[in-house]
Amino acid sequence: MQNRLKEFRNSITKTQLEMANIWGISLSFYKQIECGAKNPSVQTIKIFKNKFPTADTDKIFFN
């Protein structure tokens, strides 16, 4: 997941801080998700999909 989330972030030219702010999570939690130390909850993924409707959440989080 971590590479796909980072690839998505880079494709939309956002920093980790910008992603965390848009997503509504802390920078620390975002970094943990991106590096694979933590997995986002289903609710957190739903919020991500709401904030980034064109993102392929299946590809980013489940493949």
PDB file of N, CA, C, O and CB in Angstrom:
ATOM      1  N   MET A   1       0.828  -1.199   0.000  1.00  0.00           N
ATOM      2  CA  MET A   1       0.000   0.000   0.000  1.00  0.00           C
ATOM      3  C   MET A   1       0.866   1.254   0.000  1.00  0.00           C
ATOM      4  O   MET A   1       0.543   2.227  -0.682  1.00  0.00           O
ATOM      5  CB  MET A   1      -0.939   0.003   1.210  1.00  0.00           C
ATOM      6  N   GLN A   2       1.971   1.243   0.763  1.00  0.00           N
ATOM      7  CA  GLN A   2       2.728   2.469   0.933  1.00  0.00           C
ATOM      8  C   GLN A   2       3.224   3.043  -0.397  1.00  0.00           C
ATOM      9  O   GLN A   2       3.166   4.257  -0.594  1.00  0.00           O
ATOM     10  CB  GLN A   2       3.896   2.219   1.850  1.00  0.00           C
ATOM     11  N   ASN A   3       3.701   2.216  -1.296  1.00  0.00           N
ATOM     12  CA  ASN A   3       4.174   2.747  -2.572  1.00  0.00           C
ATOM     13  C   ASN A   3       3.031   3.310  -3.392  1.00  0.00           C
ATOM     14  O   ASN A   3       3.190   4.342  -4.043  1.00  0.00           O
ATOM     15  CB  ASN A   3       4.896   1.670  -3.362  1.00  0.00           C
ATOM     16  N   ARG A   4       1.891   2.658  -3.373  1.00  0.00           N
ATOM     17  CA  ARG A   4       0.754   3.132  -4.168  1.00  0.00           C
ATOM     18  C   ARG A   4       0.208   4.449  -3.624  1.00  0.00           C
ATOM     19  O   ARG A   4      -0.162   5.328  -4.403  1.00  0.00           O
ATOM     20  CB  ARG A   4      -0.358   2.076  -4.192  1.00  0.00           C
ATOM     21  N   LEU A   5       0.152   4.600  -2.325  1.00  0.00           N
ATOM     22  CA  LEU A   5      -0.312   5.858  -1.745  1.00  0.00           C
ATOM     23  C   LEU A   5       0.683   6.975  -2.061  1.00  0.00           C
ATOM     24  O   LEU A   5       0.279   8.085  -2.408  1.00  0.00           O
ATOM     25  CB  LEU A   5      -0.504   5.718  -0.215  1.00  0.00           C
ATOM     26  N   LYS A   6       1.956   6.692  -1.945  1.00  0.00           N
ATOM     27  CA  LYS A   6       2.975   7.687  -2.264  1.00  0.00           C
ATOM     28  C   LYS A   6       2.908   8.047  -3.749  1.00  0.00           C
ATOM     29  O   LYS A   6       3.014   9.220  -4.105  1.00  0.00           O
ATOM     30  CB  LYS A   6       4.384   7.164  -1.895  1.00  0.00           C
ATOM     31  N   GLU A   7       2.734   7.052  -4.614  1.00  0.00           N
ATOM     32  CA  GLU A   7       2.609   7.312  -6.050  1.00  0.00           C
ATOM     33  C   GLU A   7       1.399   8.203  -6.338  1.00  0.00           C
ATOM     34  O   GLU A   7       1.479   9.131  -7.143  1.00  0.00           O
ATOM     35  CB  GLU A   7       2.491   5.987  -6.829  1.00  0.00           C
ATOM     36  N   PHE A   8       0.282   7.911  -5.675  1.00  0.00           N
ATOM     37  CA  PHE A   8      -0.901   8.744  -5.860  1.00  0.00           C
ATOM     38  C   PHE A   8      -0.616  10.166  -5.408  1.00  0.00           C
ATOM     39  O   PHE A   8      -0.937  11.120  -6.117  1.00  0.00           O
ATOM     40  CB  PHE A   8      -2.098   8.167  -5.091  1.00  0.00           C
ATOM     41  N   ARG A   9      -0.018  10.316  -4.235  1.00  0.00           N
ATOM     42  CA  ARG A   9       0.296  11.646  -3.704  1.00  0.00           C
ATOM     43  C   ARG A   9       1.198  12.410  -4.673  1.00  0.00           C
ATOM     44  O   ARG A   9       0.967  13.587  -4.952  1.00  0.00           O
ATOM     45  CB  ARG A   9       0.974  11.532  -2.319  1.00  0.00           C
ATOM     46  N   ASN A  10       2.212  11.740  -5.175  1.00  0.00           N
ATOM     47  CA  ASN A  10       3.119  12.401  -6.113  1.00  0.00           C
ATOM     48  C   ASN A  10       2.421  12.750  -7.421  1.00  0.00           C
ATOM     49  O   ASN A  10       2.730  13.769  -8.038  1.00  0.00           O
ATOM     50  CB  ASN A  10       4.325  11.515  -6.392  1.00  0.00           C
ATOM     51  N   SER A  11       1.480  11.908  -7.846  1.00  0.00           N
ATOM     52  CA  SER A  11       0.784  12.169  -9.110  1.00  0.00           C
ATOM     53  C   SER A  11      -0.088  13.423  -9.039  1.00  0.00           C
ATOM     54  O   SER A  11      -0.370  14.050 -10.060  1.00  0.00           O
ATOM     55  CB  SER A  11      -0.073  10.968  -9.491  1.00  0.00           C
ATOM     56  N   ILE A  12      -0.512  13.782  -7.829  1.00  0.00           N
ATOM     57  CA  ILE A  12      -1.317  14.995  -7.674  1.00  0.00           C
ATOM     58  C   ILE A  12      -0.493  16.133  -7.057  1.00  0.00           C
ATOM     59  O   ILE A  12      -1.029  17.159  -6.637  1.00  0.00           O
ATOM     60  CB  ILE A  12      -2.555  14.706  -6.803  1.00  0.00           C
ATOM     61  N   THR A  13       0.802  15.922  -7.018  1.00  0.00           N
ATOM     62  CA  THR A  13       1.792  16.902  -6.542  1.00  0.00           C
ATOM     63  C   THR A  13       1.425  17.537  -5.199  1.00  0.00           C
ATOM     64  O   THR A  13       1.342  18.758  -5.062  1.00  0.00           O
ATOM     65  CB  THR A  13       1.963  17.991  -7.573  1.00  0.00           C
ATOM     66  N   LYS A  14       1.211  16.671  -4.228  1.00  0.00           N
ATOM     67  CA  LYS A  14       0.932  17.119  -2.856  1.00  0.00           C
ATOM     68  C   LYS A  14       2.035  16.634  -1.935  1.00  0.00           C
ATOM     69  O   LYS A  14       2.637  15.585  -2.166  1.00  0.00           O
ATOM     70  CB  LYS A  14      -0.452  16.605  -2.365  1.00  0.00           C
ATOM     71  N   THR A  15       2.295  17.406  -0.891  1.00  0.00           N
ATOM     72  CA  THR A  15       3.226  16.974   0.152  1.00  0.00           C
ATOM     73  C   THR A  15       2.476  16.067   1.126  1.00  0.00           C
ATOM     74  O   THR A  15       1.248  15.976   1.089  1.00  0.00           O
ATOM     75  CB  THR A  15       3.854  18.203   0.899  1.00  0.00           C
ATOM     76  N   GLN A  16       3.220  15.407   1.985  1.00  0.00           N
ATOM     77  CA  GLN A  16       2.574  14.591   3.011  1.00  0.00           C
ATOM     78  C   GLN A  16       1.688  15.449   3.904  1.00  0.00           C
ATOM     79  O   GLN A  16       0.592  15.032   4.277  1.00  0.00           O
ATOM     80  CB  GLN A  16       3.623  13.857   3.854  1.00  0.00           C
ATOM     81  N   LEU A  17       2.152  16.630   4.244  1.00  0.00           N
ATOM     82  CA  LEU A  17       1.361  17.530   5.093  1.00  0.00           C
ATOM     83  C   LEU A  17       0.074  17.950   4.389  1.00  0.00           C
ATOM     84  O   LEU A  17      -0.992  17.970   5.003  1.00  0.00           O
ATOM     85  CB  LEU A  17       2.185  18.774   5.474  1.00  0.00           C
ATOM     86  N   GLU A  18       0.169  18.281   3.116  1.00  0.00           N
ATOM     87  CA  GLU A  18      -1.038  18.657   2.370  1.00  0.00           C
ATOM     88  C   GLU A  18      -2.029  17.502   2.317  1.00  0.00           C
ATOM     89  O   GLU A  18      -3.230  17.703   2.494  1.00  0.00           O
ATOM     90  CB  GLU A  18      -0.674  19.100   0.945  1.00  0.00           C
ATOM     91  N   MET A  19      -1.529  16.299   2.076  1.00  0.00           N
ATOM     92  CA  MET A  19      -2.409  15.125   2.037  1.00  0.00           C
ATOM     93  C   MET A  19      -3.094  14.918   3.384  1.00  0.00           C
ATOM     94  O   MET A  19      -4.301  14.679   3.441  1.00  0.00           O
ATOM     95  CB  MET A  19      -1.611  13.865   1.650  1.00  0.00           C
ATOM     96  N   ALA A  20      -2.333  15.010   4.451  1.00  0.00           N
ATOM     97  CA  ALA A  20      -2.902  14.819   5.786  1.00  0.00           C
ATOM     98  C   ALA A  20      -3.976  15.867   6.063  1.00  0.00           C
ATOM     99  O   ALA A  20      -5.038  15.549   6.599  1.00  0.00           O
ATOM    100  CB  ALA A  20      -1.799  14.887   6.862  1.00  0.00           C
ATOM    101  N   ASN A  21      -3.700  17.102   5.700  1.00  0.00           N
ATOM    102  CA  ASN A  21      -4.667  18.176   5.932  1.00  0.00           C
ATOM    103  C   ASN A  21      -5.941  17.974   5.116  1.00  0.00           C
ATOM    104  O   ASN A  21      -7.044  18.137   5.638  1.00  0.00           O
ATOM    105  CB  ASN A  21      -4.044  19.527   5.594  1.00  0.00           C
ATOM    106  N   ILE A  22      -5.798  17.625   3.852  1.00  0.00           N
ATOM    107  CA  ILE A  22      -6.972  17.387   3.006  1.00  0.00           C
ATOM    108  C   ILE A  22      -7.776  16.202   3.539  1.00  0.00           C
ATOM    109  O   ILE A  22      -9.005  16.247   3.589  1.00  0.00           O
ATOM    110  CB  ILE A  22      -6.546  17.131   1.538  1.00  0.00           C
ATOM    111  N   TRP A  23      -7.080  15.158   3.930  1.00  0.00           N
ATOM    112  CA  TRP A  23      -7.708  13.923   4.405  1.00  0.00           C
ATOM    113  C   TRP A  23      -8.317  14.109   5.789  1.00  0.00           C
ATOM    114  O   TRP A  23      -9.232  13.381   6.173  1.00  0.00           O
ATOM    115  CB  TRP A  23      -6.687  12.781   4.432  1.00  0.00           C
ATOM    116  N   GLY A  24      -7.808  15.086   6.538  1.00  0.00           N
ATOM    117  CA  GLY A  24      -8.324  15.342   7.877  1.00  0.00           C
ATOM    118  C   GLY A  24      -7.718  14.453   8.945  1.00  0.00           C
ATOM    119  O   GLY A  24      -8.352  14.159   9.958  1.00  0.00           O
ATOM    120  N   ILE A  25      -6.475  14.023   8.707  1.00  0.00           N
ATOM    121  CA  ILE A  25      -5.766  13.196   9.688  1.00  0.00           C
ATOM    122  C   ILE A  25      -4.466  13.899  10.049  1.00  0.00           C
ATOM    123  O   ILE A  25      -4.051  14.838   9.371  1.00  0.00           O
ATOM    124  CB  ILE A  25      -5.490  11.752   9.134  1.00  0.00           C
ATOM    125  N   SER A  26      -3.829  13.443  11.116  1.00  0.00           N
ATOM    126  CA  SER A  26      -2.561  14.055  11.523  1.00  0.00           C
ATOM    127  C   SER A  26      -1.455  13.675  10.546  1.00  0.00           C
ATOM    128  O   SER A  26      -1.523  12.645   9.876  1.00  0.00           O
ATOM    129  CB  SER A  26      -2.180  13.624  12.957  1.00  0.00           C
ATOM    130  N   LEU A  27      -0.453  14.512  10.480  1.00  0.00           N
ATOM    131  CA  LEU A  27       0.700  14.226   9.637  1.00  0.00           C
ATOM    132  C   LEU A  27       1.366  12.932  10.086  1.00  0.00           C
ATOM    133  O   LEU A  27       1.790  12.127   9.257  1.00  0.00           O
ATOM    134  CB  LEU A  27       1.705  15.392   9.673  1.00  0.00           C
ATOM    135  N   SER A  28       1.458  12.736  11.382  1.00  0.00           N
ATOM    136  CA  SER A  28       2.070  11.525  11.926  1.00  0.00           C
ATOM    137  C   SER A  28       1.331  10.273  11.448  1.00  0.00           C
ATOM    138  O   SER A  28       1.956   9.304  11.016  1.00  0.00           O
ATOM    139  CB  SER A  28       2.083  11.578  13.463  1.00  0.00           C
ATOM    140  N   PHE A  29       0.000  10.298  11.527  1.00  0.00           N
ATOM    141  CA  PHE A  29      -0.787   9.147  11.097  1.00  0.00           C
ATOM    142  C   PHE A  29      -0.652   8.945   9.589  1.00  0.00           C
ATOM    143  O   PHE A  29      -0.544   7.814   9.115  1.00  0.00           O
ATOM    144  CB  PHE A  29      -2.268   9.327  11.484  1.00  0.00           C
ATOM    145  N   TYR A  30      -0.660  10.042   8.844  1.00  0.00           N
ATOM    146  CA  TYR A  30      -0.496   9.920   7.394  1.00  0.00           C
ATOM    147  C   TYR A  30       0.842   9.238   7.071  1.00  0.00           C
ATOM    148  O   TYR A  30       0.891   8.315   6.258  1.00  0.00           O
ATOM    149  CB  TYR A  30      -0.572  11.319   6.716  1.00  0.00           C
ATOM    150  N   LYS A  31       1.903   9.690   7.699  1.00  0.00           N
ATOM    151  CA  LYS A  31       3.220   9.105   7.446  1.00  0.00           C
ATOM    152  C   LYS A  31       3.239   7.616   7.784  1.00  0.00           C
ATOM    153  O   LYS A  31       3.865   6.827   7.076  1.00  0.00           O
ATOM    154  CB  LYS A  31       4.292   9.840   8.256  1.00  0.00           C
ATOM    155  N   GLN A  32       2.559   7.230   8.861  1.00  0.00           N
ATOM    156  CA  GLN A  32       2.504   5.824   9.246  1.00  0.00           C
ATOM    157  C   GLN A  32       1.751   5.001   8.201  1.00  0.00           C
ATOM    158  O   GLN A  32       2.136   3.870   7.907  1.00  0.00           O
ATOM    159  CB  GLN A  32       1.840   5.674  10.621  1.00  0.00           C
ATOM    160  N   ILE A  33       0.691   5.559   7.647  1.00  0.00           N
ATOM    161  CA  ILE A  33      -0.050   4.862   6.595  1.00  0.00           C
ATOM    162  C   ILE A  33       0.825   4.742   5.354  1.00  0.00           C
ATOM    163  O   ILE A  33       0.928   3.666   4.765  1.00  0.00           O
ATOM    164  CB  ILE A  33      -1.374   5.603   6.261  1.00  0.00           C
ATOM    165  N   GLU A  34       1.450   5.836   4.959  1.00  0.00           N
ATOM    166  CA  GLU A  34       2.235   5.826   3.731  1.00  0.00           C
ATOM    167  C   GLU A  34       3.427   4.873   3.809  1.00  0.00           C
ATOM    168  O   GLU A  34       3.790   4.261   2.805  1.00  0.00           O
ATOM    169  CB  GLU A  34       2.718   7.225   3.420  1.00  0.00           C
ATOM    170  N   CYS A  35       4.032   4.742   4.968  1.00  0.00           N
ATOM    171  CA  CYS A  35       5.188   3.846   5.075  1.00  0.00           C
ATOM    172  C   CYS A  35       4.786   2.410   5.419  1.00  0.00           C
ATOM    173  O   CYS A  35       5.640   1.526   5.484  1.00  0.00           O
ATOM    174  CB  CYS A  35       6.151   4.369   6.127  1.00  0.00           C
ATOM    175  N   GLY A  36       3.492   2.176   5.639  1.00  0.00           N
ATOM    176  CA  GLY A  36       3.014   0.820   5.887  1.00  0.00           C
ATOM    177  C   GLY A  36       3.023   0.391   7.341  1.00  0.00           C
ATOM    178  O   GLY A  36       2.765  -0.774   7.640  1.00  0.00           O
ATOM    179  N   ALA A  37       3.313   1.307   8.246  1.00  0.00           N
ATOM    180  CA  ALA A  37       3.328   0.970   9.670  1.00  0.00           C
ATOM    181  C   ALA A  37       1.916   0.844  10.241  1.00  0.00           C
ATOM    182  O   ALA A  37       1.703   0.113  11.209  1.00  0.00           O
ATOM    183  CB  ALA A  37       4.108   2.024  10.448  1.00  0.00           C
ATOM    184  N   LYS A  38       0.955   1.547   9.651  1.00  0.00           N
ATOM    185  CA  LYS A  38      -0.449   1.502  10.094  1.00  0.00           C
ATOM    186  C   LYS A  38      -1.349   1.295   8.883  1.00  0.00           C
ATOM    187  O   LYS A  38      -1.013   1.684   7.764  1.00  0.00           O
ATOM    188  CB  LYS A  38      -0.845   2.811  10.856  1.00  0.00           C
ATOM    189  N   ASN A  39      -2.487   0.681   9.126  1.00  0.00           N
ATOM    190  CA  ASN A  39      -3.503   0.534   8.096  1.00  0.00           C
ATOM    191  C   ASN A  39      -4.677   1.448   8.434  1.00  0.00           C
ATOM    192  O   ASN A  39      -5.094   1.522   9.589  1.00  0.00           O
ATOM    193  CB  ASN A  39      -3.965  -0.949   7.970  1.00  0.00           C
ATOM    194  N   PRO A  40      -5.207   2.139   7.435  1.00  0.00           N
ATOM    195  CA  PRO A  40      -6.362   3.000   7.702  1.00  0.00           C
ATOM    196  C   PRO A  40      -7.612   2.158   7.920  1.00  0.00           C
ATOM    197  O   PRO A  40      -7.752   1.084   7.336  1.00  0.00           O
ATOM    198  CB  PRO A  40      -6.582   3.993   6.543  1.00  0.00           C
ATOM    199  N   SER A  41      -8.511   2.643   8.754  1.00  0.00           N
ATOM    200  CA  SER A  41      -9.780   1.957   8.967  1.00  0.00           C
ATOM    201  C   SER A  41     -10.658   2.125   7.729  1.00  0.00           C
ATOM    202  O   SER A  41     -10.363   2.943   6.857  1.00  0.00           O
ATOM    203  CB  SER A  41     -10.500   2.501  10.233  1.00  0.00           C
ATOM    204  N   VAL A  42     -11.715   1.363   7.658  1.00  0.00           N
ATOM    205  CA  VAL A  42     -12.667   1.486   6.547  1.00  0.00           C
ATOM    206  C   VAL A  42     -13.228   2.904   6.520  1.00  0.00           C
ATOM    207  O   VAL A  42     -13.375   3.490   5.447  1.00  0.00           O
ATOM    208  CB  VAL A  42     -13.821   0.441   6.677  1.00  0.00           C
ATOM    209  N   GLN A  43     -13.539   3.454   7.674  1.00  0.00           N
ATOM    210  CA  GLN A  43     -14.065   4.818   7.747  1.00  0.00           C
ATOM    211  C   GLN A  43     -13.048   5.825   7.211  1.00  0.00           C
ATOM    212  O   GLN A  43     -13.418   6.763   6.505  1.00  0.00           O
ATOM    213  CB  GLN A  43     -14.445   5.169   9.195  1.00  0.00           C
ATOM    214  N   THR A  44     -11.789   5.638   7.538  1.00  0.00           N
ATOM    215  CA  THR A  44     -10.741   6.542   7.061  1.00  0.00           C
ATOM    216  C   THR A  44     -10.594   6.437   5.547  1.00  0.00           C
ATOM    217  O   THR A  44     -10.356   7.442   4.876  1.00  0.00           O
ATOM    218  CB  THR A  44      -9.399   6.229   7.750  1.00  0.00           C
ATOM    219  N   ILE A  45     -10.732   5.238   5.008  1.00  0.00           N
ATOM    220  CA  ILE A  45     -10.672   5.051   3.552  1.00  0.00           C
ATOM    221  C   ILE A  45     -11.878   5.713   2.887  1.00  0.00           C
ATOM    222  O   ILE A  45     -11.750   6.291   1.808  1.00  0.00           O
ATOM    223  CB  ILE A  45     -10.620   3.539   3.193  1.00  0.00           C
ATOM    224  N   LYS A  46     -13.035   5.633   3.518  1.00  0.00           N
ATOM    225  CA  LYS A  46     -14.228   6.299   2.969  1.00  0.00           C
ATOM    226  C   LYS A  46     -14.026   7.807   2.913  1.00  0.00           C
ATOM    227  O   LYS A  46     -14.415   8.456   1.942  1.00  0.00           O
ATOM    228  CB  LYS A  46     -15.477   5.964   3.814  1.00  0.00           C
ATOM    229  N   ILE A  47     -13.422   8.359   3.946  1.00  0.00           N
ATOM    230  CA  ILE A  47     -13.134   9.800   3.963  1.00  0.00           C
ATOM    231  C   ILE A  47     -12.152  10.133   2.841  1.00  0.00           C
ATOM    232  O   ILE A  47     -12.324  11.130   2.139  1.00  0.00           O
ATOM    233  CB  ILE A  47     -12.555  10.240   5.347  1.00  0.00           C
ATOM    234  N   PHE A  48     -11.123   9.300   2.671  1.00  0.00           N
ATOM    235  CA  PHE A  48     -10.160   9.493   1.588  1.00  0.00           C
ATOM    236  C   PHE A  48     -10.883   9.527   0.246  1.00  0.00           C
ATOM    237  O   PHE A  48     -10.641  10.419  -0.566  1.00  0.00           O
ATOM    238  CB  PHE A  48      -9.092   8.376   1.599  1.00  0.00           C
ATOM    239  N   LYS A  49     -11.766   8.566   0.010  1.00  0.00           N
ATOM    240  CA  LYS A  49     -12.503   8.489  -1.257  1.00  0.00           C
ATOM    241  C   LYS A  49     -13.372   9.728  -1.457  1.00  0.00           C
ATOM    242  O   LYS A  49     -13.512  10.209  -2.582  1.00  0.00           O
ATOM    243  CB  LYS A  49     -13.376   7.219  -1.298  1.00  0.00           C
ATOM    244  N   ASN A  50     -13.949  10.241  -0.393  1.00  0.00           N
ATOM    245  CA  ASN A  50     -14.747  11.455  -0.473  1.00  0.00           C
ATOM    246  C   ASN A  50     -13.882  12.655  -0.858  1.00  0.00           C
ATOM    247  O   ASN A  50     -14.301  13.497  -1.652  1.00  0.00           O
ATOM    248  CB  ASN A  50     -15.453  11.714   0.859  1.00  0.00           C
ATOM    249  N   LYS A  51     -12.689  12.730  -0.299  1.00  0.00           N
ATOM    250  CA  LYS A  51     -11.785  13.854  -0.558  1.00  0.00           C
ATOM    251  C   LYS A  51     -11.090  13.736  -1.912  1.00  0.00           C
ATOM    252  O   LYS A  51     -10.762  14.744  -2.538  1.00  0.00           O
ATOM    253  CB  LYS A  51     -10.742  13.948   0.545  1.00  0.00           C
ATOM    254  N   PHE A  52     -10.868  12.499  -2.361  1.00  0.00           N
ATOM    255  CA  PHE A  52     -10.182  12.238  -3.625  1.00  0.00           C
ATOM    256  C   PHE A  52     -11.048  11.300  -4.473  1.00  0.00           C
ATOM    257  O   PHE A  52     -10.704  10.130  -4.643  1.00  0.00           O
ATOM    258  CB  PHE A  52      -8.762  11.620  -3.379  1.00  0.00           C
ATOM    259  N   PRO A  53     -12.159  11.797  -4.999  1.00  0.00           N
ATOM    260  CA  PRO A  53     -13.131  10.924  -5.677  1.00  0.00           C
ATOM    261  C   PRO A  53     -12.605  10.217  -6.923  1.00  0.00           C
ATOM    262  O   PRO A  53     -13.156   9.187  -7.311  1.00  0.00           O
ATOM    263  CB  PRO A  53     -14.322  11.725  -6.056  1.00  0.00           C
ATOM    264  N   THR A  54     -11.571  10.731  -7.551  1.00  0.00           N
ATOM    265  CA  THR A  54     -11.047  10.073  -8.745  1.00  0.00           C
ATOM    266  C   THR A  54     -10.002   9.010  -8.415  1.00  0.00           C
ATOM    267  O   THR A  54      -9.563   8.277  -9.301  1.00  0.00           O
ATOM    268  CB  THR A  54     -10.447  11.101  -9.678  1.00  0.00           C
ATOM    269  N   ALA A  55      -9.609   8.925  -7.160  1.00  0.00           N
ATOM    270  CA  ALA A  55      -8.596   7.943  -6.759  1.00  0.00           C
ATOM    271  C   ALA A  55      -9.171   6.534  -6.795  1.00  0.00           C
ATOM    272  O   ALA A  55     -10.331   6.318  -6.446  1.00  0.00           O
ATOM    273  CB  ALA A  55      -8.061   8.261  -5.352  1.00  0.00           C
ATOM    274  N   ASP A  56      -8.357   5.586  -7.215  1.00  0.00           N
ATOM    275  CA  ASP A  56      -8.747   4.178  -7.221  1.00  0.00           C
ATOM    276  C   ASP A  56      -8.392   3.585  -5.856  1.00  0.00           C
ATOM    277  O   ASP A  56      -7.297   3.058  -5.661  1.00  0.00           O
ATOM    278  CB  ASP A  56      -8.038   3.391  -8.387  1.00  0.00           C
ATOM    279  N   THR A  57      -9.328   3.680  -4.925  1.00  0.00           N
ATOM    280  CA  THR A  57      -9.040   3.239  -3.554  1.00  0.00           C
ATOM    281  C   THR A  57      -8.771   1.734  -3.483  1.00  0.00           C
ATOM    282  O   THR A  57      -7.999   1.294  -2.631  1.00  0.00           O
ATOM    283  CB  THR A  57     -10.205   3.599  -2.632  1.00  0.00           C
ATOM    284  N   ASP A  58      -9.380   0.952  -4.344  1.00  0.00           N
ATOM    285  CA  ASP A  58      -9.089  -0.488  -4.356  1.00  0.00           C
ATOM    286  C   ASP A  58      -7.620  -0.711  -4.679  1.00  0.00           C
ATOM    287  O   ASP A  58      -6.945  -1.499  -4.015  1.00  0.00           O
ATOM    288  CB  ASP A  58      -9.989  -1.230  -5.383  1.00  0.00           C
ATOM    289  N   LYS A  59      -7.130  -0.025  -5.689  1.00  0.00           N
ATOM    290  CA  LYS A  59      -5.724  -0.179  -6.078  1.00  0.00           C
ATOM    291  C   LYS A  59      -4.790   0.343  -4.989  1.00  0.00           C
ATOM    292  O   LYS A  59      -3.772  -0.282  -4.691  1.00  0.00           O
ATOM    293  CB  LYS A  59      -5.451   0.555  -7.400  1.00  0.00           C
ATOM    294  N   ILE A  60      -5.129   1.479  -4.399  1.00  0.00           N
ATOM    295  CA  ILE A  60      -4.251   2.093  -3.400  1.00  0.00           C
ATOM    296  C   ILE A  60      -4.202   1.289  -2.105  1.00  0.00           C
ATOM    297  O   ILE A  60      -3.126   1.072  -1.548  1.00  0.00           O
ATOM    298  CB  ILE A  60      -4.710   3.509  -3.104  1.00  0.00           C
ATOM    299  N   PHE A  61      -5.371   0.846  -1.623  1.00  0.00           N
ATOM    300  CA  PHE A  61      -5.428   0.255  -0.296  1.00  0.00           C
ATOM    301  C   PHE A  61      -5.596  -1.259  -0.230  1.00  0.00           C
ATOM    302  O   PHE A  61      -5.322  -1.857   0.810  1.00  0.00           O
ATOM    303  CB  PHE A  61      -6.518   0.866   0.430  1.00  0.00           C
ATOM    304  N   PHE A  62      -6.042  -1.894  -1.318  1.00  0.00           N
ATOM    305  CA  PHE A  62      -6.391  -3.304  -1.208  1.00  0.00           C
ATOM    306  C   PHE A  62      -5.633  -4.250  -2.119  1.00  0.00           C
ATOM    307  O   PHE A  62      -5.784  -5.463  -1.977  1.00  0.00           O
ATOM    308  CB  PHE A  62      -7.809  -3.457  -1.468  1.00  0.00           C
ATOM    309  N   ASN A  63      -4.839  -3.766  -3.032  1.00  0.00           N
ATOM    310  CA  ASN A  63      -4.097  -4.675  -3.924  1.00  0.00           C
ATOM    311  C   ASN A  63      -2.669  -4.833  -3.477  1.00  0.00           C
ATOM    312  O   ASN A  63      -1.901  -5.559  -4.109  1.00  0.00           O
ATOM    313  CB  ASN A  63      -4.128  -4.170  -5.360  1.00  0.00           C
TER     314      ASN A  63
END
